[in-house]
Amino acid sequence: QVQLVESGGGSVQPGGSLRLSCVASTDYFNTYTMAWYRQTPEKERELVASIRTDRIYNYADSVKGRFTISRDNRQNTVYLLMFSLKPEDTAMYYCKSTRSGVRYWGQGTQVTVSS
């Protein structure tokens, strides 16, 4: 069992920035693919960004050029740095870890972009 704890969400104005963090409780963090998803009441959960163990990245088209995913294997942490935030980025953001088909999810952190 891997516990994931997200933090860093909050309320910002359009054009603002936030950094989300997700800390994983595992000694094998470097063997997991990590990802950020987001969900609103109106939409299904969608992939925002992922980072593999070999640091290959993948981003949703809607966030390319604005968001950056990174990982610190010594700190068991994955980050999502978000710039130029838009109202449509408002959502609950979830962290996910995956290894050998087994997935774990965090509880989420709320991001609200509003003027």
N, CA, C and O of each residue as an XYZ file, in Angstrom:
460
protein
N       0.842     -1.188      0.000
C       0.000      0.000      0.000
C       0.882      1.245      0.000
O       1.810      1.362      0.800
N       0.584      2.160     -0.897
C       1.306      3.430     -0.981
C       0.331      4.553     -0.651
O      -0.730      4.667     -1.266
N       0.688      5.359      0.300
C      -0.127      6.540      0.614
C       0.466      7.754     -0.091
O       1.675      7.982     -0.079
N      -0.421      8.517     -0.698
C      -0.024      9.722     -1.420
C      -0.715     10.918     -0.774
O      -1.930     10.910     -0.571
N       0.053     11.925     -0.461
C      -0.496     13.109      0.198
C      -0.152     14.340     -0.637
O       1.010     14.717     -0.784
N      -1.210     14.955     -1.182
C      -1.031     16.150     -2.002
C      -1.122     17.413     -1.139
O      -1.760     17.425     -0.087
N      -0.471     18.460     -1.612
C      -0.559     19.769     -0.967
C      -0.243     20.841     -2.002
O       0.230     20.546     -3.099
N      -0.513     22.080     -1.635
C      -0.146     23.200     -2.487
C      -1.288     23.842     -3.244
O      -1.094     24.862     -3.905
N      -2.478     23.264     -3.161
C      -3.609     23.870     -3.843
C      -4.019     25.170     -3.175
O      -3.520     25.523     -2.107
N      -4.933     25.872     -3.821
C      -5.407     27.132     -3.267
C      -6.169     27.924     -4.305
O      -6.512     27.419     -5.374
N      -6.426     29.176     -3.966
C      -7.144     30.078     -4.860
C      -6.192     31.123     -5.416
O      -5.455     31.764     -4.667
N      -6.211     31.291     -6.727
C      -5.354     32.272     -7.381
C      -6.143     32.995     -8.461
O      -7.179     32.516     -8.921
N      -5.642     34.140     -8.851
C      -6.256     34.878     -9.945
C      -5.752     34.346    -11.278
O      -4.683     33.739    -11.339
N      -6.504     34.565    -12.334
C      -6.021     34.172    -13.673
C      -4.651     34.775    -13.947
O      -4.389     35.939    -13.645
N      -3.783     33.948    -14.529
C      -2.420     34.363    -14.789
C      -1.467     34.033    -13.662
O      -0.253     34.172    -13.812
N      -1.998     33.601    -12.545
C      -1.173     33.265    -11.404
C      -0.511     31.904    -11.527
O      -0.647     31.225    -12.545
N       0.208     31.510    -10.482
C       0.916     30.240    -10.492
C       0.769     29.537     -9.152
O       0.518     30.161     -8.121
N       0.930     28.236     -9.197
C       0.914     27.398     -8.004
C       1.864     26.243     -8.214
O       2.151     25.856     -9.347
N       2.353     25.692     -7.113
C       3.125     24.456     -7.177
C       2.473     23.420     -6.282
O       2.349     23.609     -5.072
N       2.061     22.328     -6.894
C       1.498     21.215     -6.159
C       2.598     20.216     -5.822
O       3.541     20.022     -6.590
N       2.459     19.589     -4.662
C       3.401     18.560     -4.241
C       2.633     17.303     -3.857
O       1.497     17.367     -3.388
N       3.265     16.182     -4.062
C       2.680     14.890     -3.678
C       3.795     14.041     -3.093
O       4.763     13.704     -3.774
N       3.642     13.701     -1.817
C       4.633     12.879     -1.136
C       4.117     11.453     -1.031
O       2.978     11.226     -0.622
N       4.958     10.491     -1.402
C       4.576      9.083     -1.397
C       5.259      8.348     -0.254
O       6.438      8.565      0.024
N       4.500      7.475      0.407
C       5.031      6.684      1.520
C       5.474      5.322      1.003
O       4.775      4.324      1.178
N       6.630      5.289      0.370
C       7.177      4.043     -0.136
C       8.682      4.163     -0.227
O       9.224      5.244     -0.455
N       9.350      3.035     -0.046
C      10.800      3.007     -0.191
C      11.221      2.798     -1.643
O      12.409      2.801     -1.965
N      10.220      2.614     -2.520
C      10.509      2.304     -3.913
C       9.945      3.357     -4.856
O       9.533      3.056     -5.976
N       9.936      4.583     -4.386
C       9.337      5.669     -5.160
C       9.913      5.747     -6.559
O       9.196      6.037     -7.516
N      11.213      5.489     -6.682
C      11.858      5.646     -7.987
C      11.422      4.596     -8.998
O      11.796      4.682    -10.168
N      10.638      3.605     -8.574
C      10.160      2.560     -9.487
C       8.732      2.812     -9.964
O       8.189      2.033    -10.748
N       8.126      3.900     -9.490
C       6.743      4.207     -9.847
C       6.671      5.287    -10.916
O       7.414      6.268    -10.881
N       5.763      5.091    -11.866
C       5.347      6.191    -12.720
C       4.394      7.060    -11.900
O       3.478      6.551    -11.254
N       4.613      8.356    -11.932
C       3.793      9.292    -11.164
C       3.023     10.194    -12.124
O       3.486     10.512    -13.219
N       1.855     10.588    -11.686
C       1.024     11.409    -12.560
C       0.125     12.326    -11.742
O      -0.169     12.069    -10.574
N      -0.298     13.391    -12.387
C      -1.314     14.289    -11.850
C      -2.540     14.209    -12.750
O      -2.438     14.242    -13.976
N      -3.699     14.103    -12.112
C      -4.981     14.148    -12.781
C      -5.797     15.281    -12.171
O      -5.464     15.805    -11.108
N      -6.862     15.643    -12.859
C      -7.780     16.626    -12.293
C      -9.211     16.266    -12.659
O      -9.474     15.579    -13.646
N     -10.126     16.754    -11.828
C     -11.539     16.418    -12.027
C     -12.400     17.559    -11.516
O     -12.099     18.182    -10.498
N     -13.475     17.820    -12.244
C     -14.498     18.767    -11.813
C     -15.825     18.032    -11.736
O     -15.944     16.925    -12.262
N     -16.820     18.618    -11.095
C     -18.134     17.948    -11.046
C     -18.739     17.729    -12.431
O     -19.581     16.850    -12.610
N     -18.312     18.528    -13.407
C     -18.914     18.432    -14.737
C     -18.157     17.497    -15.676
O     -18.687     17.083    -16.707
N     -16.905     17.162    -15.313
C     -16.083     16.389    -16.229
C     -15.482     15.181    -15.535
O     -15.315     15.157    -14.315
N     -15.159     14.170    -16.353
C     -14.486     13.000    -15.809
C     -13.040     13.348    -15.460
O     -12.480     14.328    -15.952
N     -12.459     12.527    -14.607
C     -11.070     12.731    -14.241
C     -10.194     12.618    -15.493
O     -10.348     11.691    -16.288
N      -9.276     13.571    -15.655
C      -8.434     13.575    -16.840
C      -6.970     13.688    -16.461
O      -6.616     14.286    -15.445
N      -6.129     13.102    -17.299
C      -4.689     13.195    -17.086
C      -4.215     14.614    -17.367
O      -4.563     15.210    -18.386
N      -3.419     15.139    -16.453
C      -2.789     16.441    -16.649
C      -1.350     16.256    -17.112
O      -0.926     16.835    -18.113
N      -0.606     15.441    -16.372
C       0.792     15.215    -16.709
C       1.269     13.948    -16.016
O       0.765     13.580    -14.955
N       2.241     13.288    -16.622
C       2.836     12.099    -16.014
C       4.338     12.129    -16.224
O       4.847     12.780    -17.136
N       5.033     11.408    -15.359
C       6.488     11.299    -15.475
C       6.888      9.882    -15.126
O       6.563      9.379    -14.050
N       7.594      9.242    -16.041
C       8.016      7.854    -15.845
C       9.290      7.778    -15.024
O       9.886      8.797    -14.678
N       9.691      6.571    -14.723
C      10.917      6.387    -13.945
C      12.138      6.864    -14.728
O      13.144      7.256    -14.138
N      12.047      6.829    -16.066
C      13.160      7.313    -16.890
C      12.988      8.799    -17.220
O      13.681      9.349    -18.076
N      12.039      9.433    -16.512
C      11.778     10.873    -16.638
C      11.256     11.271    -18.017
O      11.440     12.410    -18.446
N      10.616     10.349    -18.701
C       9.876     10.683    -19.909
C       8.559     11.328    -19.465
O       7.858     10.794    -18.606
N       8.231     12.482    -20.061
C       7.066     13.238    -19.662
C       5.927     13.071    -20.663
O       6.126     12.711    -21.823
N       4.730     13.349    -20.163
C       3.561     13.409    -21.018
C       2.634     14.465    -20.445
O       2.387     14.500    -19.239
N       2.125     15.324    -21.313
C       1.246     16.399    -20.866
C      -0.045     16.415    -21.674
O      -0.057     16.078    -22.858
N      -1.119     16.808    -21.022
C      -2.350     17.093    -21.753
C      -2.127     18.318    -22.633
O      -1.406     19.239    -22.249
N      -2.736     18.327    -23.796
C      -2.562     19.451    -24.718
C      -2.953     20.775    -24.065
O      -2.358     21.814    -24.351
N      -3.940     20.733    -23.200
C      -4.455     21.960    -22.598
C      -3.487     22.621    -21.632
O      -3.668     23.785    -21.275
N      -2.445     21.885    -21.198
C      -1.516     22.455    -20.221
C      -0.095     22.573    -20.759
O       0.776     23.115    -20.078
N       0.150     22.082    -21.950
C       1.503     22.137    -22.515
C       1.994     23.581    -22.577
O       1.282     24.484    -23.015
N       3.218     23.766    -22.128
C       3.805     25.097    -22.125
C       3.478     25.905    -20.895
O       4.068     26.963    -20.678
N       2.543     25.431    -20.077
C       2.162     26.164    -18.866
C       2.468     25.390    -17.590
O       2.771     25.983    -16.555
N       2.387     24.054    -17.667
C       2.612     23.209    -16.500
C       3.906     22.415    -16.685
O       4.287     22.073    -17.804
N       4.569     22.132    -15.571
C       5.770     21.303    -15.595
C       5.696     20.283    -14.474
O       5.486     20.636    -13.313
N       5.870     19.017    -14.826
C       5.915     17.963    -13.831
C       7.368     17.586    -13.587
O       8.178     17.551    -14.514
N       7.689     17.305    -12.327
C       9.043     16.884    -11.979
C       8.958     15.958    -10.778
O       7.931     15.874    -10.104
N      10.062     15.265    -10.526
C      10.102     14.361     -9.393
C      11.436     14.461     -8.684
O      12.470     14.725     -9.299
N      11.394     14.244     -7.377
C      12.595     14.188     -6.554
C      12.572     12.837     -5.853
O      11.867     12.656     -4.860
N      13.340     11.900     -6.368
C      13.303     10.539     -5.832
C      13.887     10.462     -4.415
O      13.550      9.552     -3.658
N      14.743     11.394     -4.062
C      15.300     11.374     -2.688
C      14.258     11.806     -1.675
O      14.295     11.384     -0.519
N      13.317     12.658     -2.114
C      12.275     13.171     -1.230
C      10.944     12.459     -1.429
O       9.946     12.817     -0.802
N      10.925     11.449     -2.304
C       9.682     10.705     -2.584
C       8.549     11.652     -2.976
O       7.406     11.477     -2.552
N       8.875     12.643     -3.777
C       7.908     13.695     -4.073
C       7.831     13.949     -5.576
O       8.838     13.949     -6.284
N       6.609     14.164     -6.032
C       6.377     14.612     -7.394
C       5.717     15.984     -7.319
O       4.871     16.240     -6.462
N       6.120     16.851     -8.228
C       5.629     18.226     -8.233
C       4.878     18.529     -9.529
O       5.107     17.910    -10.569
N       3.986     19.490     -9.428
C       3.357     20.041    -10.620
C       3.419     21.554    -10.494
O       2.727     22.154     -9.672
N       4.260     22.158    -11.324
C       4.404     23.606    -11.330
C       3.484     24.167    -12.399
O       3.589     23.808    -13.572
N       2.589     25.043    -11.993
C       1.553     25.540    -12.882
C       1.689     27.049    -13.042
O       1.628     27.790    -12.061
N       1.873     27.497    -14.269
C       1.957     28.919    -14.588
C       0.772     29.321    -15.459
O       0.067     28.474    -16.007
N       0.569     30.626    -15.571
C      -0.466     31.174    -16.464
C      -1.793     30.460    -16.268
O      -2.437     30.041    -17.229
N      -2.183     30.331    -15.034
C      -3.404     29.586    -14.721
C      -4.629     30.291    -15.286
O      -4.715     31.518    -15.323
N      -5.573     29.460    -15.725
C      -6.812     29.929    -16.329
C      -8.002     29.440    -15.503
O      -7.887     28.453    -14.776
N      -9.125     30.114    -15.608
C     -10.307     29.633    -14.873
C     -10.641     28.174    -15.182
O     -11.123     27.453    -14.308
N     -10.393     27.736    -16.404
C     -10.703     26.353    -16.757
C      -9.736     25.350    -16.130
O      -9.942     24.143    -16.258
N      -8.694     25.817    -15.461
C      -7.821     24.922    -14.708
C      -8.392     24.604    -13.327
O      -7.858     23.756    -12.612
N      -9.460     25.274    -12.961
C     -10.106     25.014    -11.669
C     -10.560     23.573    -11.597
O     -11.299     23.106    -12.464
N     -10.122     22.865    -10.568
C     -10.449     21.446    -10.425
C      -9.835     20.923     -9.130
O      -9.042     21.599     -8.474
N     -10.220     19.715     -8.790
C      -9.518     18.957     -7.759
C      -8.402     18.212     -8.456
O      -8.630     17.506     -9.439
N      -7.191     18.371     -7.943
C      -6.026     17.738     -8.548
C      -5.606     16.538     -7.700
O      -5.468     16.629     -6.480
N      -5.409     15.416     -8.385
C      -5.072     14.159     -7.715
C      -3.714     13.663     -8.195
O      -3.343     13.821     -9.358
N      -3.000     13.071     -7.277
C      -1.729     12.417     -7.563
C      -1.979     10.924     -7.691
O      -2.782     10.358     -6.949
N      -1.288     10.280     -8.639
C      -1.419      8.840     -8.831
C      -0.052      8.211     -9.016
O       0.815      8.758     -9.697
N       0.127      7.055     -8.398
C       1.341      6.265     -8.624
C       0.958      4.948     -9.271
O      -0.083      4.372     -8.954
N       1.800      4.471    -10.180
C       1.520      3.238    -10.900
C       2.789      2.412    -11.024
O       3.857      2.923    -11.362
N       2.645      1.115    -10.741
C       3.750      0.176    -10.969
C       3.166     -1.201    -11.204
O       2.387     -1.699    -10.392
N       3.536     -1.804    -12.293
C       3.066     -3.154    -12.636
C       1.546     -3.233    -12.610
O       0.977     -4.232    -12.171
N       0.899     -2.187    -13.078
C      -0.554     -2.177    -13.156
C      -1.275     -1.845    -11.867
O      -2.499     -1.711    -11.867
N      -0.563     -1.711    -10.786
C      -1.186     -1.370     -9.504
C      -1.154      0.152     -9.340
O      -0.113      0.793     -9.487
N      -2.323      0.703     -9.033
C      -2.440      2.161     -8.951
C      -2.854      2.590     -7.545
O      -3.636      1.918     -6.872
N      -2.310      3.720     -7.128
C      -2.723      4.347     -5.875
C      -3.038      5.800     -6.157
O      -2.413      6.443     -7.000
N      -4.029      6.304     -5.427
C      -4.459      7.689     -5.592
C      -4.365      8.436     -4.273
O      -4.549      7.862     -3.200
N      -4.075      9.726     -4.371
C      -4.162     10.588     -3.209
C      -5.574     11.101     -3.024
O      -6.476     10.773     -3.795
N      -5.756     11.914     -1.989
C      -7.078     12.443     -1.670
C      -7.412     13.708     -2.453
O      -8.574     14.110     -2.517
N      -6.425     14.323     -3.036
C      -6.668     15.491     -3.871
C      -6.406     16.808     -3.164
O      -6.452     16.905     -1.938
N      -6.129     17.817     -3.978
C      -5.971     19.183     -3.480
C      -6.687     20.111     -4.462
O      -6.531     19.990     -5.677
N      -7.467     21.029     -3.918
C      -8.314     21.879     -4.744
C      -7.535     23.071     -5.286
O      -6.812     23.744     -4.552
N      -7.695     23.320     -6.581
C      -7.143     24.507     -7.232
C      -8.309     25.308     -7.798
O      -9.121     24.789     -8.564
N      -8.380     26.568     -7.413
C      -9.441     27.453     -7.899
C      -8.812     28.692     -8.520
O      -8.041     29.408     -7.882
N      -9.161     28.926     -9.778
C      -8.635     30.084    -10.511
C      -9.806     31.004    -10.819
O     -10.684     30.678    -11.618
N      -9.799     32.153    -10.172
C     -10.942     33.062    -10.307
C     -10.508     34.484     -9.987
O      -9.637     34.714     -9.147
N     -11.133     35.432    -10.675
C     -10.863     36.829    -10.384
C     -11.881     37.370     -9.387
O     -11.817     38.542     -9.015
